[in-house]
Amino acid sequence: MNSIVIAGNTNLEPRDDMEFESNEVAYEFYKEYAKAVGFGTAKLSSRRSRASKEFIDAKFSCIRYGNKQQSDDAINPRPSPKIGCKASMHVKRRPNGKWYIHSFIKEHNHELLPAQAHFFRSHRNVDLLKNDAKVRRRMILAAVSKQYGSYQYTGSLESYIRNQHDKGRNLILEDGDAQMLLEFFVHMQEENPKFFYAVDLNEEHRLRNVFWVDAKGMDDYTNFGDVVSFDTTYFMNKYKIPLVLFVGLNHHIQPTLLGCALIADETVYTFVWLLQTWCLSMGGRAPRVILTDQNNALKAAIAAVLPETRHCFSLWHVVEKIPRQLDYRSLWHDTFMAKFNKCIHRSWTEEQFEKRWWKLLDRFNLRDDEWTQSLYEDRKLWVPTFMRDISFAGLSTASRSESLSSFFD
């Protein structure tokens, strides 16, 4: 991952179930937590094993930890920040090499200053545009991976992301729009500290992807986050507006917005970053079901970031693509749709679907069509007969929310 700027409630308060790859990663995590809360940090102590000489113990603390130790007769004594604060995080190394939180003291005996956190020495040298993205990414992934299991990446996906030539990719905006957007986010966060936004910058430090969600979206997800629609329709429509939406359904069967993003492209990298960031904003809790368009990059990203989530394609998206994908069969469109709907909606068993599907393809000479081949390969993600065991909590797979669409239109 390249440079990422995250602001808002990241829900990364140290917990007993967290694990880290090393004591350095643990300290980076504690610094990020400290910066969000509003205090400076220091490495208080560390200890090596006498046998292996490896670090096995480390303790990090607030810079005001401990008491001032200074003789009364010192000439021109330097002011000391130590005022007896007990806030600290103590980590230890397991036999398998992982580090865990042995103890964590949250309470401080002084005021916390999140708005001025960048002035503390421990945070001063961290340029958010040039920080070590590998450390930051490893810190976030390691911190939440044990509890949520949501941020494990396979080697093949890592290679896929690294091989994508995205150095120059950025949001196509008018001059000054990026600055205006960030100023708006800062204003929103001043109005409500729970407002969350994250910015992804490319290697040239230009805006590539941006995500945001307000306090209501986060609260709604707590109650209505079992089934989520990830809508990329605006990115795909003729105007190519790079807006993507996370949408849920409340107890009145009304759509509720669970997050928005502007993205530069539809690569695996972008979708991994976006899903990771969205899940982070929601406290690491993954949905049970996520509905999306049929998209190979998105399918790979969801499999990596949300492995426990049931991924389904929206039937509405599949049907909506038929005129465009099969335009060379336009003379047979009405007949094809009648047979297609019968195959999809009136096949009560897998055997019925198989029989009708191949009969449909033979009748319209589509066996060699790549798109219909991909539909068949992904049949368990969108054909109703394969999804009878799934509850969509009122969210329709066959239609798009007109009220939400009209609002964003």
C-alpha positions in Angstrom: 0.0 0.0 0.0 1.1 3.6 -0.6 0.6 6.5 1.7 -2.7 6.5 3.5 -4.2 9.2 5.7 -6.8 8.2 8.1 -8.9 10.5 10.3 -11.7 9.9 12.7 -12.7 7.1 15.1 -10.5 4.2 14.0 -11.7 1.9 16.8 -8.1 0.8 17.3 -7.9 1.1 21.1 -5.6 -1.6 22.4 -7.4 -4.9 23.3 -6.2 -8.1 24.9 -6.8 -10.2 21.8 -4.5 -8.2 19.5 -1.2 -9.6 18.2 1.7 -8.0 16.4 4.5 -9.2 14.2 7.2 -7.5 16.3 7.7 -5.0 19.1 8.3 -2.3 16.6 5.0 -2.9 14.9 3.4 -2.9 18.4 5.0 0.5 19.1 3.8 1.9 15.7 0.3 0.8 16.6 0.5 2.5 20.1 1.8 5.7 18.4 -1.1 5.7 16.0 -3.5 5.2 18.9 -1.8 7.9 20.9 -2.0 10.4 18.0 -5.7 9.7 17.6 -6.3 10.2 21.3 -3.9 13.1 21.8 -0.8 12.3 23.7 2.9 11.8 23.0 4.6 8.4 23.5 8.0 7.0 24.5 9.7 3.6 24.6 9.9 3.1 28.3 11.9 -0.2 28.4 12.7 -3.4 26.6 14.3 -6.7 27.6 16.1 -9.4 25.7 16.2 -13.1 26.4 19.5 -14.2 28.0 19.5 -17.4 26.0 18.4 -16.3 22.5 19.3 -12.6 22.8 16.0 -11.7 21.1 13.7 -9.1 22.4 10.9 -10.7 24.5 9.5 -7.8 26.4 8.8 -4.1 25.7 6.9 -1.3 27.4 5.6 1.9 25.8 4.1 4.8 27.7 2.7 8.3 27.6 5.5 10.9 27.7 4.2 12.1 31.0 4.7 8.6 32.6 6.7 8.5 35.8 7.9 11.3 38.1 10.4 14.1 37.6 13.8 13.1 38.9 15.9 16.2 39.3 18.0 17.5 42.2 16.8 20.6 43.8 20.2 22.4 43.3 20.4 21.9 39.6 21.3 25.0 37.7 18.8 26.1 35.0 16.8 22.8 35.3 15.0 21.8 32.2 11.2 21.5 32.5 10.1 17.9 32.7 6.9 16.6 31.2 6.7 13.8 33.7 3.8 14.2 36.1 3.1 10.7 37.3 0.8 9.6 34.4 0.3 5.8 34.4 -0.9 5.4 30.8 1.1 2.7 29.1 1.1 -0.5 27.0 3.2 -3.5 27.9 3.8 -6.2 25.2 5.5 -9.6 25.4 6.7 -12.1 22.9 5.1 -15.5 22.6 7.1 -18.7 21.8 5.8 -18.6 18.2 7.3 -15.1 17.7 4.0 -13.1 17.9 3.7 -10.3 20.3 0.6 -9.7 22.5 -0.6 -7.0 24.9 0.3 -8.1 28.5 -1.2 -5.0 30.1 -2.7 -1.8 29.0 -3.5 1.3 31.1 -5.8 3.7 29.3 -6.3 6.4 31.9 -4.3 9.6 32.0 -4.0 12.2 34.8 -3.8 15.1 32.4 -5.7 16.7 29.5 -5.5 14.9 26.1 -4.9 17.1 23.0 -5.9 15.3 19.8 -6.0 18.5 17.7 -2.4 19.3 18.7 -1.1 15.7 18.6 1.2 16.4 15.6 3.3 18.8 17.8 4.4 15.9 20.1 8.0 14.8 19.4 6.9 11.2 18.8 4.5 12.3 16.0 6.4 15.3 14.7 8.7 13.4 12.4 5.9 11.3 10.8 5.1 13.0 7.5 1.7 11.6 6.6 2.5 11.8 2.9 5.8 10.0 3.3 5.4 7.6 6.2 6.5 4.0 5.8 3.3 2.5 4.3 4.5 -1.1 4.9 4.8 -0.4 8.6 1.4 1.4 8.8 -0.3 -1.3 6.8 1.3 -4.1 8.8 0.3 -2.4 12.0 -3.3 -2.1 11.1 -3.6 -5.6 9.7 -1.8 -7.3 12.6 -3.9 -5.4 15.1 -7.2 -6.6 13.9 -6.4 -9.8 12.1 -6.8 -12.1 15.1 -10.3 -11.0 16.2 -11.8 -10.3 12.8 -9.8 -12.4 10.4 -10.6 -9.8 7.8 -7.3 -8.6 6.6 -5.3 -11.6 5.5 -3.9 -11.3 2.1 -2.6 -14.2 0.0 0.7 -14.0 -1.7 -0.8 -14.2 -5.1 -3.0 -11.2 -4.4 0.0 -9.3 -3.0 1.9 -10.0 -6.3 -1.2 -9.0 -8.3 -1.4 -5.6 -6.5 2.3 -5.0 -6.8 2.3 -5.7 -10.5 -0.4 -3.2 -11.2 1.0 0.0 -12.8 -0.9 2.5 -10.8 1.8 5.1 -10.0 0.1 7.7 -12.1 -3.5 6.9 -11.3 -5.4 9.7 -9.5 -8.8 11.1 -9.2 -9.6 13.4 -12.2 -10.8 16.5 -10.5 -10.9 20.2 -11.4 -8.1 22.4 -10.0 -8.7 23.1 -6.3 -11.4 20.4 -5.9 -9.1 18.0 -3.9 -8.3 20.8 -1.5 -11.9 21.8 -1.2 -12.9 18.2 -0.5 -10.3 17.8 2.3 -11.3 21.1 3.8 -14.9 19.9 3.8 -13.9 16.7 5.6 -12.1 18.6 8.2 -15.1 20.8 8.7 -17.4 17.8 9.0 -15.1 16.3 11.6 -15.1 19.5 13.6 -18.9 19.4 13.6 -18.9 15.8 14.7 -15.7 14.0 15.9 -17.2 10.6 14.9 -17.1 11.6 11.2 -14.6 9.3 9.5 -12.6 9.8 6.4 -9.6 8.3 4.8 -7.4 9.4 1.9 -5.2 7.3 -0.3 -2.4 9.0 -2.2 -0.4 7.7 -5.1 3.4 7.7 -5.3 3.3 11.2 -6.6 1.3 12.3 -3.5 -1.8 13.0 -5.7 -5.3 12.1 -4.5 -6.2 8.6 -5.7 -9.0 7.3 -3.6 -11.1 8.9 -0.8 -13.6 7.3 1.6 -15.9 8.9 4.1 -18.8 8.0 6.4 -20.8 10.0 9.0 -21.7 9.1 12.5 -25.2 8.0 11.4 -23.8 5.6 8.9 -21.6 4.0 11.6 -24.5 3.8 14.0 -26.8 2.3 11.4 -24.2 -0.3 10.5 -24.2 -1.5 14.1 -27.9 -2.3 13.8 -28.3 -3.0 10.1 -24.9 -4.3 8.9 -25.7 -7.9 8.2 -26.3 -7.4 4.5 -24.6 -4.6 2.6 -24.8 -3.6 -1.1 -21.6 -2.3 -2.6 -22.8 -0.2 -5.5 -20.4 0.7 -8.3 -23.1 1.7 -10.7 -22.1 5.4 -11.0 -18.5 4.4 -11.9 -19.9 2.2 -14.7 -22.6 4.5 -16.1 -22.1 6.7 -19.2 -21.0 9.7 -17.1 -18.2 7.7 -15.4 -18.7 9.4 -12.0 -16.2 7.6 -9.7 -18.7 7.4 -6.8 -19.2 4.1 -5.0 -21.7 3.5 -2.2 -22.1 1.1 0.7 -25.8 0.7 1.3 -27.8 -1.2 3.9 -31.5 -1.5 4.8 -33.1 -0.4 8.0 -36.0 -2.0 9.9 -38.5 0.0 7.8 -37.0 -1.5 4.6 -35.5 1.9 3.8 -32.0 2.2 2.3 -29.4 3.7 4.6 -26.0 4.9 3.6 -23.1 3.2 5.2 -20.2 5.0 3.4 -19.2 6.7 0.2 -16.0 6.8 -1.8 -14.5 8.4 -4.9 -12.1 6.0 -6.6 -9.6 6.5 -9.4 -10.0 3.0 -10.9 -11.5 -0.5 -10.5 -8.2 -2.3 -9.8 -7.8 -5.0 -7.1 -5.5 -2.5 -5.2 -8.3 0.1 -5.0 -11.0 -2.3 -3.9 -8.7 -3.9 -1.3 -7.9 -0.4 0.1 -11.5 0.6 0.1 -12.9 -2.5 1.7 -10.1 -2.5 4.3 -10.8 1.2 5.1 -14.6 0.7 5.2 -14.3 -2.3 7.5 -11.9 -0.4 9.7 -14.3 2.5 10.0 -17.0 0.0 11.1 -14.9 -1.4 14.0 -13.6 -4.4 12.0 -17.0 -6.1 11.9 -17.5 -7.7 8.5 -21.0 -8.1 7.0 -22.5 -11.6 6.7 -23.5 -10.9 3.0 -22.2 -8.4 0.5 -23.9 -7.7 -2.8 -21.9 -6.3 -5.7 -21.7 -6.1 -9.4 -20.0 -8.9 -11.3 -16.4 -7.7 -11.3 -13.3 -10.0 -11.1 -11.1 -7.4 -9.3 -13.9 -6.8 -6.7 -14.4 -10.6 -6.3 -10.6 -11.0 -5.6 -10.6 -8.1 -3.1 -13.6 -9.4 -1.2 -12.2 -12.9 -1.0 -9.0 -11.4 0.5 -10.4 -8.7 2.8 -13.7 -10.3 3.8 -13.1 -14.1 3.7 -16.0 -14.9 6.1 -18.5 -12.8 4.2 -20.9 -14.5 1.7 -20.3 -12.6 -1.6 -23.2 -12.5 -4.1 -23.7 -10.7 -7.3 -26.8 -8.5 -7.7 -29.1 -10.0 -10.2 -30.1 -6.5 -11.2 -26.5 -5.8 -12.3 -26.4 -9.0 -14.3 -29.6 -8.3 -16.1 -28.7 -4.7 -16.7 -25.6 -5.8 -18.6 -27.3 -8.1 -21.0 -28.2 -5.5 -23.8 -24.6 -4.2 -23.7 -22.9 -7.6 -23.5 -25.1 -9.3 -26.1 -25.8 -6.4 -28.4 -24.9 -8.5 -31.4 -27.9 -10.6 -30.5 -30.3 -7.6 -30.4 -32.7 -9.0 -32.9 -33.5 -11.8 -30.5 -33.5 -9.7 -27.3 -37.1 -10.1 -26.3 -37.1 -13.9 -26.9 -33.8 -14.3 -25.2 -35.0 -12.4 -22.1 -38.1 -14.5 -21.8 -36.0 -17.7 -21.9 -33.4 -16.2 -19.6 -35.9 -15.3 -17.0 -37.5 -18.7 -17.1 -34.1 -20.3 -16.6 -33.2 -18.1 -13.7 -36.5 -17.7 -11.8 -38.2 -21.0 -12.5 -35.4 -23.4 -11.9 -36.1 -24.9 -8.5 -33.2 -27.2 -8.5 -29.6 -27.1 -9.7 -30.4 -29.9 -12.2 -33.2 -27.8 -13.7 -31.0 -24.8 -14.0 -28.2 -26.8 -15.7 -30.6 -28.2 -18.3 -32.3 -24.8 -19.1 -29.0 -22.9 -19.1 -27.3 -25.1 -21.7 -30.5 -25.2 -23.7 -30.6 -21.4 -23.7 -27.0 -21.1 -24.8 -27.4 -23.6 -27.6 -30.6 -22.0 -28.9 -28.9 -18.6 -29.2 -25.4 -19.9 -30.1 -23.7 -18.5 -27.0 -21.6 -21.3 -25.8 -18.4 -19.5 -27.0 -19.4 -16.2 -25.6 -16.9 -15.1 -22.9 -19.4 -13.2 -20.8 -21.9 -16.0 -20.6 -19.1 -18.3 -19.8 -18.1 -16.1 -16.9 -21.8 -16.0 -15.7 -21.9 -19.8 -15.6 -18.6 -20.0 -13.7 -20.0 -17.5 -11.1 -23.5 -19.1 -11.1 -23.4 -19.8 -7.3 -23.0 -16.0 -6.7 -26.1 -14.8 -8.5 -28.6 -17.5 -9.6 -31.5 -17.6 -7.0 -31.6 -21.4 -6.8 -28.0 -21.5 -5.5 -28.8 -18.8 -2.9 -31.9 -20.2 -1.1 -30.0 -20.6 2.1 -29.1 -16.9 2.3 -31.1 -14.2 4.1 -30.8 -10.8 2.3 -32.6 -9.0 5.2 -35.0 -7.3 2.8 -32.3 -6.1 0.4 -33.4 -7.0 -3.1 -30.9 -8.7 -5.4 -33.1 -8.0 -8.4 -33.6 -4.3 -8.3 -31.7 -1.1 -7.3 -33.1 1.3 -4.7 -34.9 4.0 -6.7 -35.1 6.3 -3.8 -31.3 6.2 -3.2 -30.6 6.4 -6.9 -32.8 9.5 -7.4 -31.1 11.1 -4.4 -27.6 10.6 -5.8 -28.6 11.3 -9.3 
